[in-house]
Amino acid sequence: MSIDGTELCDQSRPKMTSVTQNFRLMGTQAVSELATPKNQGNVTKIPFKIEERQTTWLGH
């Protein structure tokens, strides 16, 4: 299982299951928080999803 969800997950054989993150949102949020540090001590949650591909074993 990969933890980046990049195009390498589709290029590998078998295709690799991944935790996919929105890198653009992560970058935008980081710059925003650096520019205006209003939430000191708070953690901003970035949504993610698990993309099941051919390396997922479902137990059957």
Helices and strands as residue ranges (DSSP letters): H 8-11, E 18-21, H 23-35, E 48-51
